[in-house]
Amino acid sequence: MRCEANKRGGAPVGHLSELTGAEAASVIYLRLWCEGGSKRQGIHSDFASVFGNVRADHLNQTFGELCRLCVQHGRRPLMRHAVQCGCLGGDEACFANFVAYAAEGEREDALLMATLMVRPDMAPLLTSLATEVGLALKQMRLAAPSAPQRHTYQHATIH
């Protein structure tokens, strides 16, 4: 389900560097979770470095359930960019904003955004999971990602 130009929800709408640390982490962790295998261990390691193994186990399960529900009960396939990509896809932006609203206690807004991603009957459960994960991400006090370095080249015109 990688981003392709003709896939709804995958079109770039911004850059990860425009998000807060917690928002960017939610997108990067979503990408890692979707990759599966050893990539998911990185999520647990990040949680464990801040909260210890016991709470990290719980948060890892909660985040996994959040992602699983998005995939299993999604209104359509959730599009994402590659893990290392600096772009932010439309679906990823929705996910980041959803988690941020939930963490900030904006339950009605979070519920509304959840209904954009999953069946309406799954929205309350999804919002509850996002609240817990979002609060943990905020507690981690992650730095916002930096913008990619842009190189400036000076070209001389010779006649």
C-alpha positions in Angstrom: 0.0 0.0 0.0 2.8 2.4 -0.7 2.0 5.8 -2.2 1.3 5.9 -5.9 0.2 9.0 -7.7 -3.2 7.5 -8.6 -4.0 6.2 -5.1 -6.4 8.3 -3.2 -5.0 9.3 0.2 -1.4 8.9 -0.8 -0.9 12.3 -2.5 1.7 14.4 -0.7 0.1 17.2 1.3 3.0 18.4 3.3 6.3 17.3 5.0 6.9 15.5 8.2 9.0 18.5 9.3 5.8 20.6 9.5 4.4 18.4 12.2 5.0 18.4 16.0 7.2 15.7 17.4 4.2 13.6 18.6 2.4 14.0 15.2 5.4 13.0 13.2 6.1 10.1 15.5 2.5 8.8 15.0 3.1 8.8 11.2 6.5 7.2 11.4 5.3 4.6 13.8 2.3 3.9 11.5 4.7 3.4 8.6 6.9 1.1 10.8 3.9 -0.9 12.0 2.7 -1.4 8.4 6.2 -2.6 7.4 5.9 -5.3 10.0 8.6 -7.7 11.4 11.6 -6.2 13.0 10.5 -2.6 12.1 7.8 -2.9 14.8 10.4 -3.6 17.4 11.7 0.0 16.9 8.3 1.3 18.2 8.6 -0.8 21.3 12.2 0.2 21.8 11.2 3.9 21.7 8.4 3.4 24.2 10.7 1.4 26.5 13.4 4.0 26.5 11.0 6.4 28.1 8.4 4.3 30.0 10.2 1.1 30.8 9.4 -2.4 29.4 6.1 -3.0 31.2 4.4 0.1 30.0 6.1 -0.2 26.6 4.5 -3.6 26.2 1.1 -2.1 26.9 1.6 0.9 24.6 3.0 -1.2 21.9 -0.1 -3.4 22.0 -2.3 -0.4 22.1 -0.6 1.2 19.1 -0.8 -2.1 17.3 -4.5 -2.4 17.9 -5.0 1.2 16.7 -3.2 0.4 13.4 -4.9 -3.0 13.1 -8.4 -1.4 13.4 -7.5 1.2 10.8 -6.4 -1.5 8.4 -9.1 -4.1 9.2 -12.1 -1.7 9.4 -10.9 1.1 7.1 -13.3 2.7 4.8 -10.7 2.1 2.1 -7.0 1.1 2.2 -4.9 3.4 4.3 -2.1 4.9 2.1 1.3 5.7 3.4 4.7 6.7 2.2 7.9 4.8 2.7 9.4 4.9 6.2 12.3 7.2 5.3 10.2 9.5 3.1 10.0 13.1 4.2 6.6 13.7 2.5 3.3 13.5 4.3 0.5 11.8 2.5 -3.2 12.8 2.9 -4.1 9.7 4.9 -1.0 10.1 7.1 -2.0 13.8 7.8 -5.4 12.7 8.8 -4.0 10.0 11.1 -1.6 12.5 12.7 -4.3 15.1 13.2 -6.6 12.4 14.6 -4.1 11.3 17.2 -3.3 14.9 18.1 -7.0 15.8 18.6 -7.5 12.7 20.7 -4.5 13.4 22.9 -5.6 17.0 23.4 -9.0 15.9 24.7 -10.8 17.1 21.6 -13.0 14.0 21.6 -15.7 15.2 19.2 -13.2 16.3 16.6 -11.2 13.1 17.0 -14.4 11.0 16.6 -15.3 12.9 13.5 -11.8 12.3 12.0 -12.1 8.6 13.0 -15.2 8.3 10.9 -13.2 9.4 7.9 -10.9 6.5 8.4 -13.0 3.6 9.7 -16.6 2.4 9.9 -18.6 4.7 12.2 -19.3 1.9 14.8 -15.5 1.5 15.2 -14.8 5.3 15.7 -15.3 5.4 19.5 -12.8 2.5 20.1 -10.3 3.9 17.7 -10.6 7.3 19.4 -10.0 5.7 22.8 -6.9 4.0 21.6 -5.6 7.1 19.9 -6.1 9.1 23.1 -3.9 6.7 25.0 -1.2 6.5 22.3 -1.3 10.3 21.7 -0.8 11.1 25.4 2.2 8.8 25.5 3.7 10.4 22.5 3.2 13.8 24.0 4.9 12.6 27.3 7.9 11.4 25.3 8.6 15.1 24.4 9.9 14.2 21.0 11.5 16.9 19.0 9.8 18.0 15.8 11.7 16.6 12.8 13.9 19.0 11.0 13.3 20.1 7.4 15.5 18.3 4.9 18.6 20.3 4.1 18.4 22.1 0.8 21.5 22.6 -1.2 22.1 25.8 -3.0 24.2 25.6 -6.1 25.7 28.6 -7.8 25.9 28.3 -11.5 28.1 30.6 -13.5 27.0 31.4 -17.0 29.9 31.4 -19.4 29.6 32.9 -22.9 
